[in-house]
Amino acid sequence: MLLLADEAFTRRLAQVVDEAGGQNALARKTGLAHSGIARLVKGGEPTLSTLKSIATASGRSLLWLIAGEVDSPTMDAPSDASDTVYLPILDVVSAAGVGRNNDGEAVLTHLPFPRALLRRLGVAPNRAKAIRSGGDSMEPTIADGALVIVNEGARELLDGRVYALRAADGLRLKRVQRAMDGSVMLISDNRDRYPVERLSAPEAAEVDVIGRVFWTERLL
């Protein structure tokens, strides 16, 4: 066991849990039991393998998690041509279901992401933003609480792709299908629970397309 369960470590762990979207979300990302995460949050002693799993899932340095002595992904994006891009994680929840309104879009932290992968996908680093999903209507594709990365440079609606959309009822994550009359179908992947929604042509024209979702802990 590692004797490091002090207040400073607990604060760093709480930060990671919050960024992950809660204890259940962190448990899913790490493959650890929720009971184990809950025990650590209450001050339990972690093993090194547990710390490695949490650090890997959160995109943070193991040394930062253990001792708080090195830079974490909250640093500004590096200005050099390094292999890693630090994408901003915005203080925004995009509902995979009924829309959500958000008070602001402050940057919470940054997510390390391979520059080469962005280049291969044709995504400009300064146009990629990470937000968090809320709700289960896009499961199993997008889990409740999962981070998703949006390409703000891809706003043209393509049939069958997933987009972040700001409609009258707030921010949504939906798969889209266009019709010849200008209407747009908003499709949930969890179709057993959520029916297809139809936006008339005038309603669709009022929707603000934030960008196309291309990653949620895997490529879409």
C-alpha distance (Angstrom), angle and dihedral (degrees) to the residues before:
residue distance angle dihedral
M1 . . .
L2 3.80 . .
L3 3.78 114.4 .
L4 3.79 97.9 -142.9
A5 3.80 105.8 104.7
D6 3.80 94.5 125.6
E7 3.80 129.2 135.5
A8 3.81 93.7 -90.7
F9 3.81 92.2 53.6
T10 3.80 90.9 46.1
R11 3.81 89.7 53.5
R12 3.81 91.7 50.7
L13 3.79 90.9 47.5
A14 3.81 90.7 49.0
Q15 3.80 88.6 52.5
V16 3.80 91.2 52.5
V17 3.82 91.4 47.4
D18 3.80 90.9 50.6
E19 3.81 92.9 48.4
A20 3.81 90.2 49.3
G21 3.79 91.2 54.7
G22 3.79 99.2 -105.2
Q23 3.78 140.0 -41.3
N24 3.80 95.2 -65.1
A25 3.81 91.7 51.3
L26 3.81 92.1 49.0
A27 3.80 90.5 48.2
R28 3.82 90.2 54.1
K29 3.80 92.8 48.2
T30 3.79 94.6 47.9
G31 3.79 98.9 36.8
L32 3.80 88.6 -126.8
A33 3.78 124.0 133.3
H34 3.78 115.9 -94.8
S35 3.79 88.8 -129.3
G36 3.81 89.1 58.8
I37 3.80 92.4 51.5
A38 3.81 90.5 47.7
R39 3.82 90.8 50.6
L40 3.82 91.5 52.4
V41 3.80 92.1 48.7
K42 3.81 88.2 54.6
G43 3.81 90.7 53.7
G44 3.79 103.9 -85.9
E45 3.80 120.6 155.3
P46 3.84 114.2 -102.0
T47 3.77 127.3 -145.4
L48 3.79 120.6 -128.2
S49 3.81 91.7 -111.6
T50 3.81 90.1 53.5
L51 3.80 91.0 50.5
K52 3.80 90.9 49.8
S53 3.80 90.7 52.1
I54 3.80 92.3 49.9
A55 3.80 93.2 45.7
T56 3.80 92.6 49.3
A57 3.81 93.9 47.0
S58 3.81 93.2 47.2
G59 3.81 96.0 44.5
R60 3.78 91.0 -122.7
S61 3.76 132.9 129.9
L62 3.80 116.7 -94.6
L63 3.81 89.0 -137.1
W64 3.80 90.7 52.4
L65 3.80 91.0 50.8
I66 3.81 92.5 48.4
A67 3.80 101.2 38.7
G68 3.79 109.7 1.8
E69 3.79 88.9 -129.5
V70 3.80 101.9 124.9
D71 3.76 136.4 56.2
S72 3.77 116.7 -82.1
P73 3.80 128.9 -155.9
T74 3.82 89.1 -85.2
M75 3.79 86.1 87.2
D76 3.77 119.3 107.9
A77 3.78 115.7 -91.9
P78 3.83 108.7 -84.4
S79 3.77 115.9 -106.4
D80 3.79 96.1 -143.4
A81 3.79 127.7 83.0
S82 3.81 94.4 -97.3
D83 3.79 123.0 159.1
T84 3.81 91.4 -109.7
V85 3.78 129.3 67.1
Y86 3.80 119.2 -160.8
L87 3.80 106.5 -141.0
P88 3.82 118.0 -160.5
I89 3.79 117.2 -111.4
L90 3.79 105.0 -147.0
D91 3.79 125.2 -145.2
V92 3.79 89.5 -113.9
V93 3.79 134.0 116.2
S94 3.80 114.9 -156.0
A95 3.77 109.8 -159.6
A96 3.79 118.2 -129.3
G97 3.78 86.8 -153.7
V98 3.79 128.8 14.6
G99 3.79 111.0 19.0
R100 3.78 122.5 -96.6
N101 3.77 127.8 -148.4
N102 3.79 117.0 -140.7
D103 3.77 125.6 -157.3
G104 3.78 96.0 -144.4
E105 3.76 146.8 -9.0
A106 3.78 102.9 -131.0
V107 3.80 117.3 158.1
L108 3.80 109.8 -104.3
T109 3.80 98.0 -174.9
H110 3.81 139.6 -46.2
L111 3.79 131.9 -89.3
P112 3.83 117.9 -142.2
F113 3.80 110.4 -130.3
P114 3.82 133.0 173.3
R115 3.79 111.0 -97.1
A116 3.81 90.7 -152.9
L117 3.80 91.9 58.4
L118 3.80 92.1 52.1
R119 3.80 88.9 49.8
R120 3.82 91.8 50.0
L121 3.81 90.5 50.6
G122 3.80 92.5 47.1
V123 3.81 93.1 -118.6
A124 3.80 117.8 145.8
P125 3.84 108.5 -133.3
N126 3.80 92.4 -132.2
R127 3.82 90.6 54.8
A128 3.81 96.5 53.3
K129 3.80 116.8 94.2
A130 3.80 130.5 172.9
I131 3.79 123.3 -138.1
R132 3.77 133.6 168.0
S133 3.78 127.0 -108.9
G134 3.77 122.7 -131.3
G135 3.79 124.5 -163.6
D136 3.78 135.6 21.3
S137 3.81 104.2 -99.6
M138 3.82 92.6 104.7
E139 3.81 95.4 47.3
P140 2.96 133.7 155.2
T141 3.82 88.5 26.9
I142 3.81 95.2 47.0
A143 3.79 118.7 21.8
D144 3.78 123.5 -143.8
G145 3.81 107.2 -90.4
A146 3.79 94.9 14.6
L147 3.78 122.7 141.0
V148 3.78 114.9 -116.6
I149 3.79 127.8 -170.7
V150 3.78 118.3 -138.5
N151 3.81 124.9 -157.3
E152 3.80 102.6 -142.3
G153 3.78 88.6 -170.5
A154 3.83 91.5 66.3
R155 3.81 107.8 68.0
E156 3.77 101.1 138.8
L157 3.79 107.6 107.3
L158 3.80 112.8 -118.5
D159 3.78 118.7 -171.1
G160 3.78 114.6 -102.4
R161 3.81 97.0 13.8
V162 3.81 126.7 117.7
Y163 3.80 119.3 -115.9
A164 3.77 139.3 -178.3
L165 3.79 104.8 -125.3
R166 3.78 131.6 -176.1
A167 3.81 108.4 -148.6
A168 3.79 132.5 166.7
D169 3.81 91.4 -79.9
G170 3.79 96.0 48.2
L171 3.79 140.1 -92.5
R172 3.80 117.9 -16.1
L173 3.80 139.5 -176.1
K174 3.80 109.9 -147.9
R175 3.76 143.5 150.2
V176 3.81 110.3 -120.8
Q177 3.79 138.2 -143.8
R178 3.80 121.5 -176.8
A179 3.80 125.7 -147.7
M180 3.79 130.2 -150.0
D181 3.82 91.8 -111.2
G182 3.82 91.7 60.2
S183 3.78 96.0 -102.1
V184 3.80 120.0 131.6
M185 3.79 128.6 -144.4
L186 3.81 116.8 -143.4
I187 3.78 107.4 -151.1
S188 3.79 128.2 -163.3
D189 3.79 118.2 -153.1
N190 3.81 88.6 -143.4
R191 3.81 89.5 69.7
D192 3.80 95.7 161.7
R193 3.79 89.1 70.0
Y194 3.80 105.0 24.6
P195 3.81 123.8 51.6
V196 3.79 123.7 -146.2
E197 3.80 113.1 -87.3
R198 3.78 121.0 -143.3
L199 3.79 122.4 -149.6
S200 3.79 114.6 -163.0
A201 3.79 117.3 -129.4
P202 3.84 92.5 -97.8
E203 3.82 91.0 47.1
A204 3.81 91.8 47.6
A205 3.80 90.1 51.2
E206 3.81 89.2 58.8
V207 3.81 93.9 54.0
D208 3.81 116.1 104.8
V209 3.80 109.5 -141.0
I210 3.80 106.7 -146.9
G211 3.80 94.3 -174.9
R212 3.77 147.2 -74.2
V213 3.80 119.5 -65.2
F214 3.80 110.6 -130.1
W215 3.82 104.9 163.1
T216 3.78 138.4 36.3
E217 3.80 103.3 163.8
R218 3.81 84.1 -50.8
L219 3.79 134.9 38.8
L220 3.80 117.8 -84.0
